[in-house]
């Protein structure tokens, strides 16, 4: 499901435990990044809905 993040190039991970911890930290960063993007999209969607709703309400009041 998630890509593996190899840390062999940098020499940071000396054991399987360190490698696993590094993988989980990278996975957490990725999930937080995705969540922030979704939150931005949701905020834009909410703004669009509110704008459209106010336009509908204004048009109904004029009619």
N, CA, C and O atoms as CSV, one atom per row, in Angstrom:
chain,resi,resn,atom,element,x,y,z
A,1,UNK,N,N,0.817,-1.184,0.000
A,1,UNK,CA,C,0.000,0.000,0.000
A,1,UNK,C,C,0.866,1.254,0.000
A,1,UNK,O,O,0.600,2.173,-0.776
A,2,UNK,N,N,1.872,1.321,0.828
A,2,UNK,CA,C,2.764,2.459,0.871
A,2,UNK,C,C,4.123,2.056,0.322
A,2,UNK,O,O,4.583,0.937,0.548
A,3,UNK,N,N,4.757,2.957,-0.390
A,3,UNK,CA,C,6.082,2.621,-0.905
A,3,UNK,C,C,7.086,2.530,0.225
A,3,UNK,O,O,6.972,3.222,1.236
A,4,UNK,N,N,8.050,1.685,0.042
A,4,UNK,CA,C,9.097,1.595,1.052
A,4,UNK,C,C,10.055,2.749,0.855
A,4,UNK,O,O,10.306,3.173,-0.273
A,5,UNK,N,N,10.582,3.249,1.935
A,5,UNK,CA,C,11.525,4.350,1.891
A,5,UNK,C,C,12.878,3.805,2.298
A,5,UNK,O,O,13.130,3.539,3.473
A,6,UNK,N,N,13.727,3.647,1.331
A,6,UNK,CA,C,15.043,3.087,1.589
A,6,UNK,C,C,15.944,4.149,2.195
A,6,UNK,O,O,16.018,5.274,1.701
A,7,UNK,N,N,16.613,3.788,3.247
A,7,UNK,CA,C,17.523,4.740,3.872
A,7,UNK,C,C,18.958,4.260,3.741
A,7,UNK,O,O,19.844,4.765,4.431
A,8,UNK,N,N,19.195,3.307,2.877
A,8,UNK,CA,C,20.536,2.775,2.706
A,8,UNK,C,C,21.497,3.755,2.053
A,8,UNK,O,O,22.707,3.679,2.266
A,9,UNK,N,N,20.965,4.672,1.260
A,9,UNK,CA,C,21.825,5.617,0.561
A,9,UNK,C,C,22.468,6.610,1.514
A,9,UNK,O,O,23.622,6.997,1.334
A,10,UNK,N,N,21.716,7.020,2.530
A,10,UNK,CA,C,22.234,8.039,3.435
A,10,UNK,C,C,23.006,7.438,4.599
A,10,UNK,O,O,23.734,8.147,5.294
A,11,UNK,N,N,22.855,6.153,4.814
A,11,UNK,CA,C,23.555,5.504,5.914
A,11,UNK,C,C,22.960,5.811,7.271
A,11,UNK,O,O,23.601,5.572,8.294
A,12,UNK,N,N,21.737,6.340,7.299
A,12,UNK,CA,C,21.118,6.709,8.565
A,12,UNK,C,C,20.666,5.489,9.355
A,12,UNK,O,O,20.771,5.480,10.581
A,13,UNK,N,N,20.177,4.484,8.693
A,13,UNK,CA,C,19.579,3.339,9.365
A,13,UNK,C,C,20.606,2.221,9.485
A,13,UNK,O,O,21.050,1.658,8.485
A,14,UNK,N,N,20.969,1.915,10.700
A,14,UNK,CA,C,21.976,0.887,10.926
A,14,UNK,C,C,21.366,-0.445,11.328
A,14,UNK,O,O,22.039,-1.475,11.272
A,15,UNK,N,N,20.113,-0.440,11.730
A,15,UNK,CA,C,19.478,-1.682,12.150
A,15,UNK,C,C,18.070,-1.745,11.586
A,15,UNK,O,O,17.547,-0.758,11.069
A,16,UNK,N,N,17.472,-2.907,11.692
A,16,UNK,CA,C,16.102,-3.045,11.200
A,16,UNK,C,C,15.143,-2.201,12.031
A,16,UNK,O,O,14.146,-1.705,11.507
A,17,UNK,N,N,15.428,-2.034,13.307
A,17,UNK,CA,C,14.588,-1.194,14.172
A,17,UNK,C,C,14.642,0.266,13.713
A,17,UNK,O,O,13.607,0.925,13.617
A,18,UNK,N,N,15.837,0.765,13.434
A,18,UNK,CA,C,15.974,2.136,12.952
A,18,UNK,C,C,15.316,2.296,11.588
A,18,UNK,O,O,14.704,3.325,11.300
A,19,UNK,N,N,15.444,1.287,10.764
A,19,UNK,CA,C,14.834,1.326,9.445
A,19,UNK,C,C,13.312,1.377,9.555
A,19,UNK,O,O,12.656,2.124,8.828
A,20,UNK,N,N,12.763,0.593,10.451
A,20,UNK,CA,C,11.311,0.575,10.649
A,20,UNK,C,C,10.827,1.921,11.179
A,20,UNK,O,O,9.807,2.437,10.722
A,21,UNK,N,N,11.545,2.487,12.131
A,21,UNK,CA,C,11.173,3.787,12.689
A,21,UNK,C,C,11.242,4.859,11.607
A,21,UNK,O,O,10.361,5.714,11.514
A,22,UNK,N,N,12.278,4.811,10.800
A,22,UNK,CA,C,12.429,5.763,9.697
A,22,UNK,C,C,11.258,5.630,8.719
A,22,UNK,O,O,10.708,6.632,8.263
A,23,UNK,N,N,10.887,4.405,8.406
A,23,UNK,CA,C,9.762,4.158,7.503
A,23,UNK,C,C,8.476,4.747,8.076
A,23,UNK,O,O,7.721,5.402,7.358
A,24,UNK,N,N,8.221,4.517,9.365
A,24,UNK,CA,C,7.000,5.034,9.982
A,24,UNK,C,C,6.982,6.558,10.016
A,24,UNK,O,O,5.927,7.166,9.833
A,25,UNK,N,N,8.127,7.179,10.244
A,25,UNK,CA,C,8.186,8.639,10.246
A,25,UNK,C,C,7.899,9.196,8.863
A,25,UNK,O,O,7.170,10.179,8.725
A,26,UNK,N,N,8.468,8.575,7.838
A,26,UNK,CA,C,8.203,9.020,6.470
A,26,UNK,C,C,6.739,8.804,6.094
A,26,UNK,O,O,6.131,9.643,5.428
A,27,UNK,N,N,6.183,7.687,6.521
A,27,UNK,CA,C,4.774,7.402,6.259
A,27,UNK,C,C,3.892,8.449,6.932
A,27,UNK,O,O,2.919,8.916,6.341
A,28,UNK,N,N,4.230,8.818,8.165
A,28,UNK,CA,C,3.474,9.838,8.891
A,28,UNK,C,C,3.557,11.182,8.179
A,28,UNK,O,O,2.550,11.881,8.062
A,29,UNK,N,N,4.730,11.550,7.706
A,29,UNK,CA,C,4.884,12.797,6.959
A,29,UNK,C,C,4.016,12.794,5.706
A,29,UNK,O,O,3.375,13.796,5.388
A,30,UNK,N,N,3.994,11.681,5.005
A,30,UNK,CA,C,3.213,11.571,3.787
A,30,UNK,C,C,1.718,11.701,4.095
A,30,UNK,O,O,1.002,12.411,3.389
A,31,UNK,N,N,1.250,11.030,5.131
A,31,UNK,CA,C,-0.166,11.093,5.478
A,31,UNK,C,C,-0.569,12.498,5.915
A,31,UNK,O,O,-1.659,12.961,5.577
A,32,UNK,N,N,0.293,13.179,6.660
A,32,UNK,CA,C,0.005,14.560,7.068
A,32,UNK,C,C,-0.049,15.481,5.854
A,32,UNK,O,O,-0.886,16.381,5.785
A,33,UNK,N,N,0.848,15.252,4.899
A,33,UNK,CA,C,0.851,16.044,3.673
A,33,UNK,C,C,-0.464,15.857,2.917
A,33,UNK,O,O,-1.065,16.827,2.456
A,34,UNK,N,N,-0.901,14.614,2.795
A,34,UNK,CA,C,-2.175,14.334,2.126
A,34,UNK,C,C,-3.331,14.993,2.861
A,34,UNK,O,O,-4.215,15.576,2.234
A,35,UNK,N,N,-3.330,14.903,4.196
A,35,UNK,CA,C,-4.412,15.492,4.983
A,35,UNK,C,C,-4.471,17.001,4.781
A,35,UNK,O,O,-5.559,17.559,4.633
A,36,UNK,N,N,-3.324,17.670,4.772
A,36,UNK,CA,C,-3.301,19.118,4.571
A,36,UNK,C,C,-3.874,19.491,3.210
A,36,UNK,O,O,-4.604,20.475,3.089
A,37,UNK,N,N,-3.549,18.715,2.197
A,37,UNK,CA,C,-4.094,18.975,0.868
A,37,UNK,C,C,-5.601,18.789,0.828
A,37,UNK,O,O,-6.316,19.581,0.214
A,38,UNK,N,N,-6.073,17.752,1.476
A,38,UNK,CA,C,-7.516,17.494,1.518
A,38,UNK,C,C,-8.226,18.586,2.301
A,38,UNK,O,O,-9.322,19.001,1.926
A,39,UNK,N,N,-7.614,19.059,3.392
A,39,UNK,CA,C,-8.216,20.134,4.176
A,39,UNK,C,C,-8.324,21.417,3.356
A,39,UNK,O,O,-9.314,22.140,3.468
A,40,UNK,N,N,-7.309,21.707,2.527
A,40,UNK,CA,C,-7.375,22.886,1.656
A,40,UNK,C,C,-8.506,22.734,0.647
A,40,UNK,O,O,-9.253,23.680,0.397
A,41,UNK,N,N,-8.628,21.552,0.073
A,41,UNK,CA,C,-9.694,21.318,-0.900
A,41,UNK,C,C,-11.064,21.419,-0.241
A,41,UNK,O,O,-11.998,21.958,-0.834
A,42,UNK,N,N,-11.188,20.911,0.966
A,42,UNK,CA,C,-12.456,20.983,1.686
A,42,UNK,C,C,-12.821,22.426,2.015
A,42,UNK,O,O,-13.988,22.807,1.920
A,43,UNK,N,N,-11.838,23.228,2.398
A,43,UNK,CA,C,-12.098,24.640,2.682
A,43,UNK,C,C,-12.585,25.356,1.423
A,43,UNK,O,O,-13.506,26.170,1.488
A,44,UNK,N,N,-11.974,25.059,0.294
A,44,UNK,CA,C,-12.404,25.666,-0.967
A,44,UNK,C,C,-13.811,25.212,-1.331
A,44,UNK,O,O,-14.618,26.012,-1.807
A,45,UNK,N,N,-14.106,23.956,-1.114
A,45,UNK,CA,C,-15.437,23.427,-1.392
A,45,UNK,C,C,-16.484,24.080,-0.496
A,45,UNK,O,O,-17.561,24.446,-0.965
A,46,UNK,N,N,-16.176,24.228,0.783
A,46,UNK,CA,C,-17.096,24.890,1.715
A,46,UNK,C,C,-17.360,26.335,1.293
A,46,UNK,O,O,-18.497,26.804,1.350
A,47,UNK,N,N,-16.314,27.033,0.873
A,47,UNK,CA,C,-16.482,28.414,0.424
A,47,UNK,C,C,-17.369,28.475,-0.813
A,47,UNK,O,O,-18.216,29.361,-0.921
A,48,UNK,N,N,-17.188,27.555,-1.736
A,48,UNK,CA,C,-18.015,27.522,-2.945
A,48,UNK,C,C,-19.471,27.239,-2.605
A,48,UNK,O,O,-20.377,27.865,-3.155
A,49,UNK,N,N,-19.689,26.306,-1.706
A,49,UNK,CA,C,-21.058,25.971,-1.289
A,49,UNK,C,C,-21.719,27.169,-0.631
A,49,UNK,O,O,-22.871,27.484,-0.928
A,50,UNK,N,N,-20.997,27.840,0.265
A,50,UNK,CA,C,-21.559,29.004,0.954
A,50,UNK,C,C,-21.877,30.131,-0.020
A,50,UNK,O,O,-22.910,30.788,0.107
A,51,UNK,N,N,-21.000,30.356,-0.987
A,51,UNK,CA,C,-21.238,31.396,-1.985
A,51,UNK,C,C,-22.467,31.069,-2.819
A,51,UNK,O,O,-23.317,31.931,-3.044
A,52,UNK,N,N,-22.560,29.841,-3.273
A,52,UNK,CA,C,-23.708,29.438,-4.077
A,52,UNK,C,C,-25.000,29.517,-3.270
A,52,UNK,O,O,-26.030,29.952,-3.786
A,53,UNK,N,N,-24.949,29.103,-2.020
A,53,UNK,CA,C,-26.143,29.158,-1.174
A,53,UNK,C,C,-26.590,30.601,-0.958
A,53,UNK,O,O,-27.787,30.888,-0.980
A,54,UNK,N,N,-25.643,31.506,-0.751
A,54,UNK,CA,C,-26.013,32.913,-0.556
A,54,UNK,C,C,-26.591,33.503,-1.841
A,54,UNK,O,O,-27.500,34.331,-1.779
A,55,UNK,N,N,-26.080,33.094,-3.005
A,55,UNK,CA,C,-26.636,33.566,-4.270
A,55,UNK,C,C,-28.061,33.063,-4.457
A,55,UNK,O,O,-28.930,33.812,-4.904
A,56,UNK,N,N,-28.305,31.807,-4.122
A,56,UNK,CA,C,-29.652,31.238,-4.232
A,56,UNK,C,C,-30.602,31.968,-3.292
A,56,UNK,O,O,-31.711,32.335,-3.678
A,57,UNK,N,N,-30.158,32.175,-2.060
A,57,UNK,CA,C,-31.005,32.866,-1.081
A,57,UNK,C,C,-31.315,34.290,-1.538
A,57,UNK,O,O,-32.445,34.754,-1.388
A,58,UNK,N,N,-30.327,34.984,-2.092
A,58,UNK,CA,C,-30.517,36.358,-2.558
A,58,UNK,C,C,-31.492,36.386,-3.731
A,58,UNK,O,O,-32.349,37.267,-3.798
A,59,UNK,N,N,-31.374,35.429,-4.659
A,59,UNK,CA,C,-32.274,35.384,-5.809
A,59,UNK,C,C,-33.700,35.054,-5.390
A,59,UNK,O,O,-34.651,35.572,-5.976
A,60,UNK,N,N,-33.862,34.204,-4.389
A,60,UNK,CA,C,-35.201,33.867,-3.911
A,60,UNK,C,C,-35.829,35.050,-3.193
A,60,UNK,O,O,-37.044,35.237,-3.255
A,61,UNK,N,N,-35.027,35.844,-2.520
A,61,UNK,CA,C,-35.549,37.016,-1.820
A,61,UNK,C,C,-35.992,38.084,-2.817
A,61,UNK,O,O,-36.945,38.819,-2.557
A,62,UNK,N,N,-35.308,38.172,-3.954
A,62,UNK,CA,C,-35.657,39.154,-4.983
A,62,UNK,C,C,-36.919,38.753,-5.737
A,62,UNK,O,O,-37.621,39.620,-6.257
A,63,UNK,N,N,-37.216,37.483,-5.808
A,63,UNK,CA,C,-38.347,36.998,-6.607
A,63,UNK,C,C,-39.669,37.186,-5.933
A,63,UNK,O,O,-40.704,36.823,-6.492
